Amino acid sequence: MKTGYYTNELEALVVDGAIDLALVNDAMWCILKLKNDLELFEESYRGTNVDQEQTTFID
């Protein structure tokens, strides 16, 4: 959910009634539950590689 679509469009769609807020809440609950089940909140940097990050991301 890092695309600009959610940031730029979702609020207006909810305000206009095109998307029900309950649907958004249910979707977010599923995402947060999965992240919790995967223990991503306890170990959020699991699987990262500092050396690879330095070669992939250039200043």
Secondary structure, 3 states (H helix, E strand, C coil): CCCHHHHHHHHHHHHCCCCCHHHHHHHHHHHHHHHHHCCCCCCCCCCCCHHHHHHHCCC
